[in-house]
Amino acid sequence: MSNMNDVVGLRVPYGKTKAQYQTEFDPATATVWGYFNPKGGTACFSLGLLKDILAHDQQLIANDGKIEFEGALREVNYYVTGSRIPRVFNLGGDLALFVLLIKARDREALAHYAKLCIDNMYPRSQSFFSPTLTKIALVQGDALGGGFECALASDIIIAEESAQLGFPEILFNLFPGMGAYSLLARRIGMRAAEDLILSGRILTARQLHEMGVIDVLVNDGEGVTMVNDWIAKNAKRRNGVQAAFRARRCVNPVTREELDAITNVWVDAAFRLKDRDLKMMGRIVHAQMRRIDHGDVTDIAAEALAEERAAAVG
């Protein structure tokens, strides 16, 4: 499988090159390419990664949809989000941190984490408040929980065949509280969204493409090429396409108030979790680590459930 750091076109790094969120700019198409590049642990939304993303995106917003590039402000037409971690887009919330904070009964810290997630998610869902910016998620690996939510906040989701996506939170007696209900329901309807969320199933990119969640499905290794092809194909009608995506948000608006209210429900629910639930959360973290370090786990949720059954027998 190729990754987003395959060079296609002339992309130049800018911003903080050692940050956990690394960015490149293609001046020919005015495209920002943003890469998740978490340091250590699992490829999840750690506090450090969330803060690095937010620092970049806040500057984009402050500059009215432009970035500082080679000494000048350049308008951004497209913003592509992907990952530098092989086989992984993003595994979602920092479950190890959740366990620590819940056990410590530190509600303030968990609420702060949830707010930071929405500080990132809401502007992304609104195209960073720019009328001329289109967001593309390039999913070349697992997108679970918050990682799936991040992809859903994009206008277009392009996914490679081997990618797996889903919301495993119900396995540890919780739900995805950082935008899943709001964003998924606006793509496939509330009933279908709720069925997927409450199932805990991890689905293939092909299955989600057939459901209408993923917009473009490509063979492994062809994701970057498809992004560039999609941009080229729509270049002459870019204004109309971007306006249509803005109209979509008018028809089904996602408000900051809605997202904040749901995160409050999530925090309340998190502090009702029992020891068994926290143990399952830990098993999912263990499966994530094996998936990243050894590649011997094909389904994180199934692996965690198998470990739970083995522990019960033992």
N, C-alpha and C positions, 0 to 999 in steps of 0.2 A: 504494500500500500504506500502511495506517496503521501507526503504531508504538506501542510501549507507553506513550509519553508522551501519547497521546490521553487526554483526561480522561473517565473513565467512573466515576460515583460520586464520593464525597468522599474523595479521597486527599490526605494531608498529608505533605509532606517532613519527614524527621527525620534525625538523625545528621549526618555531615559532608557538606554539600551540594556541596563542591568536590572530593570524593573521586572516584576512578575507578569506584567502585561506589556508586551513589546509591540511596537507599531512600525509600519512601513508605509510609504506613500508612493503611488504611481501617478506622476504628474500628467501622463498622457491621457488618462481617463479620470483624473481627480478622484482616485480611489484610495481610501485608508484600509490597510489590512492590519487587523488587531489579532494578536496571538496570546492565548492563555499559555503562560510558562511558569507554573507554580514551582516553588523551591521546596524540596523535601516533602515527606509525607505523601498523602494521596493527592490526586489532581482535582482538588475541590476548591470551593470558594472560601479560602482562608481569609482571615482579616487582612493580611498583607496584600493578597491578590485583589480583594474588593477595593482597598484603598488605592492601589495603583490604577485600577480601571477608572475609578471615580475621578482621580486627579487628571487623567487624560481627557475624560469625557466632559468634565466641568470646564476645562479650557476650551474645548470645542464649542460648548454652549456659550461661554463668555464671548467668544469671537464670532458669534452668529453663524455657526456652521462652517467656520474656516479653521485651518490649522496654521501654525507658524512653521514654515518650511523654507529652508535656505534663505533666511532673512526677510521673508515676505509672508503676508497672509494669503493662503490659497483656499479657494472654495472647495468643499468636499461634495462630490456628487454621489459617491457610493461608500459604504462603510461595511467591510466584510469582516466577520468574526470567525476565528477558527482556533486551532490549538497546535502547539509544538509537541505535544505528548503523543507518541505512537499509540494508536487504537483507542484514544480517549479524547473526547471533546471537553467535557467537564462532568465530574461525578456529583456535583451539587453541593449541598450544605456541608459544613465542617462537622461531621457527626461526632468525632472524638471530642471536639470542643463542646458540643451540645451535652454530651454525657457529663463532662466535668462541671459545667455550669448548672445543670439540673441537680446533680448530686450535691453541689454546694449551695443550692437554693438561691442562686444569684440571678434573680429575675431581671434586675436592671441591666446586667451584662448581656443576657440573652435577648432582651428587647432592643438593646443597642445594636447587636448583630443583625437582627431582623430589619431594623430601620436602615442600616447600611445597605442591606440587600435591596430594599425598595428605593433608596437613594440612587442606586445603580439601575434598577429595573425600569422605574417609571420614565426617566428621560429617554431611555432606549426605546420604550414602547411608543414614545411620541416623536421618534426620529430626531431626538435632541433639539426639538422645537425649531427645526429648520424646514422650510417649505420645499427645499430642493435636494433633500438627502434621502437616499434609499438604502435600507439596511438588508444585508444578506448574511445568513448564517450558513457556514460551510461545515457540515458535520461529517467528519471522517473517522469517527469512533464513538464510544459510548457517551451518551448524553442522558444523565439520570437526574431526577429531582430538579434542583436549581439549574443544572446544565440544560435540561430540556426546556425549562422556563425561559432561559436566556435565548435559546433558539426560537421559541414561540414569539418572543418580543420583536423578531425581525419581520420584514415585509415578505421576504422570500427565504425558504429553507431548501438548500441543496444538500443532499445526503448521499454518501456512498453506500453501496450494497451491504457491506459488512457492519455498518453502524447499527447500534442497538439503543433504543430510547424508551424511557418509561419513568413511572413514579413509584418507587418501592416503599415509600414512607408508611403505607398502611401495614406493612409487615412488622413494623415496630410500634403500631397503634397510633400513628400520627397521620398527617396529611401534608401535601406540599403547599406551604403557606405564602410563597413569595411570587404569586402571579399565575399559578397553574390554572386555577378555576377561571379566572378572568380571561386569560389569553386563549386557553384551549377551547372554552365554551364559545368564544367568538369565531373559532375556526370550524368546529364540528357540531355545535349545539350543546346545551347544558347536559342533557341526558347522556349523550355519548361521552362527553368529557368526564362526567361523574362516574360512569361505568369504568372508564379506563383508570381513573384515579383510585377508585375503590378496589380494583382488581389487583393492583400491585404488579401487574404483568410488565415484563420487559419485552417490547416488540421489536421486530426487525424494521429497518428502513423501508423495505418493500411493503410490509403490512401497513405501516403508517402512511405511505404514499397512496395505497389503495383506499385508505380511510379519508384522504384529503387533508391530512395534517402536513405532510411533506410535499413541497411543490414540485421539486425536480429530483429524480432518482438517477444515479449514474453508477457505472462500474467502479470498483476500487481503483484508485489511482487517477481517476479522471475528474475529480472534484474541482481542482484549481482551473483546469482547462474549461470546464463547464461555466464556472463563474465568469471567466473572461469572455467566453462565447455569449453568455447571457447579456453581459454589459454591451458587447459589440452589437448584438442583434437588436437591442433596444435603444441604441444611441440616438437614432434619428427621431424617436418618439419619447425620449426621456421625460420631457415636460409633461406629456399626457399621462405616462405611467406613474410618475411621482404624484401628480394631482389625483389620480385614481386611488392611490394608497392613502392620501390624505382624506379623500372622501370616505374611504372604508373606516377610518378612525372617527369620522363624524357620525356615521351610521351606528357604529358600535363603540362608543367612547369608553376608554378605560381611565378612570380618574385616580388621582393620588389618594383621595379620601377612601375609595373602594379598596385599594391595595393596603392602605394603613389599617383599615378596619379588619381585613382578613388576617394580617400579621398579628393583630391583637388576639384574635381567636386562636391563632397558631401558638402564641406564647402561653396563653392560658392552658391549652391542651397539652403542651410540652411539660408543664409542671404537674400534670396529673398522671404522667407515665409512671409505671411500676418498675420494679427491679428487672422483671422478665423482659420488659420492653427495652430497657437500657442494655441488657445483655444482647438482645437481637441487634440493636444499633451497633454494638461492638463487633458482632459477627459480620455485619455488612462492611464495616471498616476493614476487617481482616480480609474479606473476600476482595475488596477493592485493592488492597495492597498486593495481594497475590496476582490479581489481574495485571497490575502495572509492572511489578517486579519480575514475575515469572511467565506471565501469559498463559497459565494453565487453568484459568477460570474463564469459561465462555459465557456464563450467566451469573451475575453477581447475586441476584435475588435467590436463584435456585441453590447456589452454593451456601448462602447463609441459612436457608431453610434446612438443607441437608446437615449442616453443622449442628443446628438446633436439635434435629431428630436424633443425631448421634449422641449428643449430650444427654438427651432424655433417656435413651437406652442404657447409656453408661451409668 
